[in-house]
C-alpha cells in the first residue's frame, strides 16, 4: 500500500521534511534539534540538508526571538544569566554562533565579583 502511494507521489519524504522543518521552526526550535529529530525518524541526511537550506528562516534572528519570548527584551545582566539563557537556546537546538548573535552583549562591560 505504501509503495503504491509513494509511486503515485501521494506520500513524499521531501514534503514531510519540509513541513516538519517549517512547523518546528515556527515553534521556536533551532536547526540542530530539528535535524536530530528527523534523523531519529530515519530521514536521510540529504533530505534534511535540503529542507534546512530551502527554509527562509534566519536562525540567528529566530534564536533572538525565542530568547526574547522567554526572558524579555533586556539583555542578560551578568555572566550567570547569560549562561542560563545560552543553555536554554542550546537545548532548543541553536548553534553557538546563533546563540552568540542572540546574546550580543558586550561581555567586557560586566564587572566581575571581587
VOBA-1610 file (N, C-alpha, C; in pm, whole numbers, padded with zeros to 5 digits, always signed):
BEGIN
Unk+00083-00119+00000Unk+00000+00000+00000Unk+00088+00126+00000Unk+00185+00129+00089Unk+00273+00245+00097Unk+00354+00262-00031Unk+00392+00152-00092Unk+00468+00158-00217Unk+00385+00221-00328Unk+00256+00185-00334Unk+00169+00244-00436Unk+00149+00393-00412Unk+00130+00431-00287Unk+00113+00573-00256Unk+00238+00652-00290Unk+00354+00594-00262Unk+00480+00660-00295Unk+00496+00671-00446Unk+00461+00566-00518Unk+00471+00567-00664Unk+00381+00674-00725Unk+00265+00696-00665Unk+00172+00799-00715Unk+00207+00937-00659Unk+00315+00946-00583Unk+00364+01069-00521Unk+00262+01129-00424Unk+00183+01043-00361Unk+00090+01088-00258Unk+00157+01090-00121Unk+00268+01017-00109Unk+00348+01016+00013Unk+00490+01054-00029Unk+00545+01155+00038Unk+00677+01203-00001Unk+00757+01242+00123Unk+00878+01185+00136Unk+00966+01224+00246Unk+01003+01371+00235Unk+01024+01419+00112Unk+01064+01559+00094Unk+00957+01655+00145Unk+00831+01627+00113Unk+00722+01714+00161Unk+00709+01705+00312Unk+00724+01584+00365Unk+00717+01566+00510Unk+00827+01647+00579Unk+00949+01635+00528Unk+01063+01704+00590Unk+01044+01855+00582Unk+01001+01905+00468Unk+00978+02049+00452Unk+00873+02098+00551Unk+00764+02025+00562Unk+00658+02061+00656Unk+00707+02054+00800Unk+00783+01950+00832Unk+00836+01931+00967Unk+00928+02048+01005Unk+01019+02083+00915Unk+01112+02194+00941Unk+01036+02323+00963Unk+00941+02352+00877Unk+00863+02476+00889Unk+00787+02479+01022Unk+00720+02371+01054Unk+00639+02364+01176Unk+00726+02382+01301Unk+00837+02310+01307Unk+00921+02316+01427Unk+00998+02448+01437Unk+01031+02508+01324Unk+01094+02640+01329Unk+00994+02743+01383Unk+00868+02731+01345Unk+00765+02821+01396Unk+00743+02803+01546Unk+00771+02684+01597Unk+00760+02656+01740Unk+00882+02702+01817Unk+00982+02757+01749Unk+01099+02810+01817Unk+01213+02713+01834Unk+01215+02607+01756Unk+01325+02512+01764Unk+01431+02547+01660Unk+01555+02520+01694Unk+01667+02552+01607Unk+01701+02436+01514Unk+01792+02461+01421Unk+01825+02361+01319Unk+01891+02235+01374Unk+01966+02246+01482Unk+02033+02128+01538Unk+01930+02031+01596Unk+01834+02084+01668Unk+01731+01999+01727Unk+01640+01941+01618Unk+01605+02021+01519Unk+01520+01972+01410Unk+01591+01859+01337Unk+01720+01878+01308Unk+01798+01775+01239Unk+01801+01645+01321Unk+01822+01656+01451Unk+01829+01538+01537Unk+01696+01463+01539Unk+01586+01536+01546Unk+01455+01470+01549Unk+01425+01401+01417Unk+01463+01463+01306Unk+01440+01400+01175Unk+01528+01276+01157Unk+01652+01284+01203Unk+01741+01166+01196Unk+01684+01051+01278Unk+01628+01085+01393Unk+01570+00983+01480Unk+01452+00913+01411Unk+01386+00983+01320Unk+01274+00924+01247Unk+01320+00851+01121Unk+01452+00848+01097Unk+01505+00772+00985Unk+01508+00845+00853Unk+01502+00977+00856Unk+01505+01057+00734Unk+01650+01072+00690Unk+01674+01065+00559Unk+01809+01076+00503Unk+01866+01216+00525Unk+01997+01222+00550Unk+02064+01350+00573Unk+02049+01445+00455Unk+02048+01393+00333Unk+02035+01478+00214Unk+01902+01552+00215Unk+01795+01483+00252Unk+01662+01545+00256Unk+01657+01650+00366Unk+01719+01621+00479Unk+01722+01716+00591Unk+01800+01841+00550Unk+01919+01821+00492Unk+02001+01934+00449Unk+01926+02022+00350Unk+01860+01960+00254Unk+01787+02036+00152Unk+01675+02117+00215Unk+01601+02057+00307Unk+01490+02128+00371Unk+01539+02244+00457Unk+01649+02223+00531Unk+01702+02330+00614Unk+01759+02444+00530Unk+01818+02412+00416Unk+01872+02516+00329Unk+01762+02593+00257Unk+01652+02525+00224Unk+01545+02589+00148Unk+01447+02667+00234Unk+01460+02655+00365Unk+01372+02733+00451Unk+01418+02878+00451Unk+01325+02968+00465Unk+01359+03111+00465Unk+01382+03163+00606Unk+01419+03076+00696Unk+01438+03113+00835Unk+01577+03169+00858Unk+01584+03285+00921Unk+01711+03341+00967Unk+01730+03287+01109Unk+01815+03187+01124Unk+01826+03116+01251Unk+01878+03205+01363Unk+01966+03301+01332Unk+02013+03394+01434Unk+01901+03481+01486Unk+01818+03530+01396Unk+01702+03611+01434Unk+01600+03525+01509Unk+01586+03401+01467Unk+01494+03308+01534Unk+01540+03285+01678Unk+01669+03266+01699Unk+01722+03246+01835Unk+01697+03369+01921Unk+01715+03487+01863Unk+01691+03611+01936Unk+01543+03623+01974Unk+01455+03588+01883Unk+01311+03594+01910Unk+01271+03497+02020Unk+01325+03376+02016Unk+01295+03276+02118Unk+01345+03324+02254Unk+01465+03382+02257Unk+01521+03433+02382Unk+01434+03545+02439Unk+01389+03636+02352Unk+01306+03747+02398Unk+01171+03700+02450Unk+01113+03600+02387Unk+00985+03547+02436Unk+00999+03487+02575Unk+01111+03421+02599Unk+01131+03352+02726Unk+01180+03447+02837Unk+01274+03537+02804Unk+01341+03616+02906Unk+01315+03766+02898Unk+01244+03813+02797Unk+01219+03956+02782Unk+01322+04022+02692Unk+01299+04150+02664Unk+01381+04222+02567Unk+01519+04261+02620Unk+01532+04275+02752Unk+01660+04318+02809Unk+01765+04208+02793Unk+01886+04249+02760Unk+01997+04154+02750Unk+02034+04106+02890Unk+02098+03990+02901Unk+02134+03937+03034Unk+02224+04034+03110Unk+02199+04044+03241Unk+02270+04142+03323Unk+02407+04093+03370Unk+02430+03967+03372Unk+02558+03915+03419Unk+02591+03783+03353Unk+02705+03729+03393Unk+02750+03605+03330Unk+02660+03487+03365Unk+02608+03482+03487Unk+02521+03371+03527Unk+02392+03371+03444Unk+02333+03488+03428Unk+02210+03499+03349Unk+02238+03469+03202Unk+02351+03514+03154Unk+02389+03486+03014Unk+02406+03335+02993Unk+02469+03268+03088Unk+02488+03123+03078Unk+02354+03050+03081Unk+02263+03097+03165Unk+02130+03037+03173Unk+02056+03049+03040Unk+02061+03167+02980Unk+01994+03188+02853Unk+02061+03110+02741Unk+02193+03101+02745Unk+02265+03024+02643Unk+02230+02875+02653Unk+02220+02822+02774Unk+02180+02681+02792Unk+02040+02657+02737Unk+01950+02751+02762Unk+01813+02738+02711Unk+01813+02733+02558Unk+01887+02823+02496Unk+01892+02826+02349Unk+01961+02702+02293Unk+02062+02653+02364Unk+02130+02531+02320Unk+02033+02413+02326Unk+01954+02406+02431Unk+01853+02300+02442Unk+01752+02308+02328Unk+01719+02430+02286Unk+01622+02448+02178Unk+01681+02413+02042Unk+01814+02397+02034Unk+01874+02348+01910Unk+01944+02453+01826Unk+01991+02558+01887Unk+02063+02662+01814Unk+02214+02642+01830Unk+02289+02681+01728Unk+02434+02667+01730Unk+02496+02776+01818Unk+02623+02759+01849Unk+02691+02858+01934Unk+02697+02995+01866Unk+02714+02999+01735Unk+02714+03127+01663Unk+02578+03195+01672Unk+02473+03118+01657Unk+02337+03173+01666Unk+02307+03221+01807Unk+02357+03149+01906Unk+02336+03188+02046Unk+02412+03317+02075Unk+02537+03326+02027Unk+02614+03449+02047Unk+02543+03568+01983Unk+02486+03549+01866Unk+02414+03657+01799Unk+02292+03700+01881Unk+02224+03603+01942Unk+02105+03634+02022Unk+02141+03703+02153Unk+02261+03677+02203Unk+02305+03734+02331Unk+02411+03842+02310Unk+02399+03916+02206Unk+02503+04010+02163Unk+02531+04121+02264Unk+02568+04083+02383Unk+02604+04180+02486Unk+02755+04195+02490Unk+02799+04309+02534Unk+02942+04334+02548Unk+02988+04273+02680Unk+03044+04154+02674Unk+03084+04081+02794Unk+03188+04158+02874Unk+03273+04233+02808Unk+03380+04305+02878Unk+03327+04417+02966Unk+03202+04460+02944Unk+03147+04568+03025Unk+03097+04519+03161Unk+03090+04387+03180Unk+03044+04334+03308Unk+03155+04345+03411Unk+03116+04374+03532Unk+03215+04377+03640Unk+03217+04240+03707Unk+03334+04188+03727Unk+03349+04058+03792Unk+03347+04077+03943Unk+03288+03981+04016Unk+03288+03992+04162Unk+03430+03980+04216Unk+03458+04054+04321Unk+03593+04054+04378Unk+03600+03972+04503
//
